[in-house]
Amino acid sequence: MTPVQVLYLGSAADPIERLLTAADGNPSIAVSAVPSVTVAVSDPVVRRADCLVWDATGGTDPEIERLFSLSPGLPVVVRSSRSVPDSLETYAPSITRVDDESLVDAVRAVHDPDADAGSPPEVTLSLLDQSADRIARIDRDGTYRSVSEGLAAAIGSCQGELLGTPVTDSSVGDPEPILENGRRAIESGAIQRYTDGNHQYVFVPVGDEQFQLVVQDAQSTNGSERIELSNGFIDTVLDRLSDIFFVFDFEGNFLHWNDRLAEVTGYSNDEIASMSPMEFFVQEDYDQVDTAISEIVETGDATAVVRIRTRGGRLIPYEFTGSMVAHDDGSPRYICGIARDISQRRRSERALRERQQALSNLIRNLPGVVYRYRNQAGFPVEFMSEGCTSLTGHSRERLESGELSWGDVIHPDDRQEVWDVVQDAIDRGDQYQTTYRIRTADDEVRWVWEQGGGVDDPDGSVEYLDGYLTEITDVVEIEEELRREKAFTESALDAQPDVFYVFTPSGDILRWNDRFNEVTGYTDEEIERMHPTEFVASDDVPTILRGIERVAAEGATVSIEATLVSKDGERIPYEFTGSVIEDISEPIYDTGDHDVYICGTGRDISQRITAEREREAAIEELERSNAELERFAYVASHDLKEPLRMIRSYLDLIQRRYEGELDEDADEFIGYAVDGAERMRKMIDDLLTYSRIGTDDLTPEPVECRDLLDRVLAGLKIAIEEEDAEITVDRLPTVEGDAQQLAQLFQNLISNAIAYSGDTPPRIHVSATELEDGWQFSVEDDGVGIDPEQADEVFEIFSSGPVSSSTGIGLAICQKIVRRHGGEIWVESEPGVGTTFHFTIPESKPTPADAPSETPDL
């Protein structure tokens, strides 16, 4: 029987002695001892070794990697008292941990006496000591997921009771090394071994979260029987793998594969047996496959990511890890390995890249700066996004290199405060927010707002600060301007003579000016606790409450007159005005649960009330005087008509009887007396007409102004013909008014135009223009005009101008008629060019007869 070739790596005498003592056993053991990995990689025996006994204390990663590239698949036995480097866990295909008593058995267990067995040597050696009926599938956390009947019987339980229970509750041996080795197998992806003297344990990784436990008695009678029992079990274990297992020779023939290859590719086992490995790959990946095989031959193992083509033509990315198995002379024999589907990993990597790209784009396009500082004095910069240059004027390289720290950029007056804010937040475990100034490379001062948080180390300390900052200089300047404006507004409110107030609909007073304190006599603290109704007389409280309700509900502006009662009992009449302000996104005042608040002013109306009372008394006296004057004018004009008629009659009699019989002076004097009596008659008639306008009731009715004017012109026919007057009329509307008075109005205006026409025949034009609330009429002539200094006097009573035959009452009558109809009358004139009288007749009803009228200037 071929002896077990053992490479002992270490310098302890006891293990070497144990191995040499067992040299004559079955199988025999041949020992080659080297003190270090450095010596081992230069010793040819490493290529012939069947087992490596690791009993060393050192070894660098490159040396250990080189060791296993020279002897791929070399199983490792480690004394339990020794720790191993991580790189050994990585490159060793299997590691068996044993105590000194079990060292020889563990070494013999890895030997394969039949090199030509159907399964590859590294698989056979790794599972040689396992029994096909004592196996279990265990999670990383130590929970049984499947248990064979043989293992359950060995534990003294049944399968149903063990499933889902922790290994620490029930196991064949000590559960701690079982879990330790099982997890090591998962993490390293390599088969692990362990023996405790009674049993040998093999740990086969199954995916990333489970391992297969195989338990075998430490002593077995016959190696060939063990191999025979193991081969069937090996196939079972390999077929349960989620990865593809394969073995092929260098002629391209498959020697072994698990069921997973057939499941993934869709080919049957017979088809796979007749295919070469290259038929499973796409042509574009052939070069990569060839390179990987060459690397396996040169170094002992290789990893490559290529695509498998299934029977249906689907391409699936797989990561292949292969190792070379060599002949005794070191020449290549065949390649075995594992292939793992990395579709999900590819998707995850792609998603990660996309997220990283999105994050990079986001950081690049953010208006501010994303950063990482070290949590040290001065905030040394680890990373800053590109926005730092436009913000500070300093390049990223200068900040990230440490030439300039962020503390150097912070304004000197703000550095300590920023540090305190950040450290206080970190101590509380919170994020920090702060606003401060920075100095740019051009020595410009800018304001920034910053938010960030600490990045915890495993030891609980905070090494880094991650966050975001953005410039808010414009915002700060606007806020400063708003503060100045608010201060100015507050000063203006406090300086105004009226009281100012703001309160909620429920009556919470939020703001008032200094005048409020002065008038009421209350302090700020007292006002803050009071309701608005407490400042007015009790009789006015219901009115105030209704006003508040109306303002809040309808949004109306309400004015209320009420009596303000001061703290010392003084009662002052006030007019309070309130309006509502709503939809305030950031209210100036704290309105509590209310969406609106009411603001307004209060004005002392003591003087106004006194003035109104005086005005009402004056109006009353004026109305009385007007009424008496109108009655007087009416009575006087009416009563004077009879004596005047008698005087005129006798004057006419004297003129007829004595005309020509007296001297010329007498005839002239008599003529003057007759003319004076006639003028007196006309004046009395006009005065009577004027007085009747204010006393007679109006009879409002629709008046066709053109028909009315035609009747007026017919009545003036003689005067029109005598003066050769030309009168033109535009289209005139229908208005609501008193027809008799409107006829008097047109008659007086046209007569006035004829009388003041001068030496040329009068040209008169009557027109009308529609207004929003009525009509504007115009009577235009080309007469002598009116002196601008006399324009304001033409509507005064007895103002006759240069025409001696005028009584001076006609235009006063016009004014009174227009005002009785709710309109206005005015004149535009230029001496020597002409005059235009304008008057308006609104759509509203005329003024009733008992309304106050102007006092006639008698």
Secondary structure, DSSP 8 states (H G I E B T S, - for coil): ---EEEEEEE--HHHHHHHHHGGGSSS-EEEEEESSHHHHHTSTHHHH-SEEEEE-S---HHHHHHHHHHSTT--EEEETT----HHHHHH-SEEEEE-GGGHHHHHHHT--S-TTSSS-HHHHHHHTT--TT-EEEEETTSBEEEE-HHHHHHHTS-HHHHTTSBTTTS-SS-HHHHHHHHHHHHHH-SEEEEE-SSEEEEEEEETTTEEEEEEEES--S-HHHHHHHHHHHHHHHHHH-SSEEEEEETTS-EEEE-HHHHHHH---HHHHHTS-GGGGB-GGGHHHHHHHHHHHHHHSEEEEEEEEE-TTS-EEEEEEEEEEEE-TTS-EEEEEEEEEE-HHHHHHHHHHHHHHHHHHHHHHH-SSEEEEEESSTT--EEEE-THHHHHHS--HHHHHTTSS-HHHHB-GGGHHHHHHHHHHHHHHT--EEEEEEEE-TT--EEEEEEEEEEEE-TTS-EEEEEEEEEE-HHHHHHHHHHHHHHHHHHHHHHHSSSEEEEE-TT--EEEE-HHHHHHH---HHHHHTS-GGGGB-GGGHHHHHHHHHHHHHH---EEEEEEEE-TT--EEEEEEEEEEEE--SS-SS--TT-SEEEEEEEEE-HHHHHHHHHHHHHHHHHHHHHHHHHHHHHHHHHHHHHHHHHHHHHHHHHHHHHTTTS-HHHHHHHHHHHHHHHHHHHHHHHHHHHHHHHHS----EEEEHHHHHHHHHHHTHHHHHHTT-EEEE----EEEE-HHHHHHHHHHHHHHHHHT-TTS--EEEEEEEEETTEEEEEEEE-SS---GGGGGGTTSTT--TT-TT--S-HHHHHHHHHHHTT--EEEEEETTTEEEEEEEEESS----TTS-------
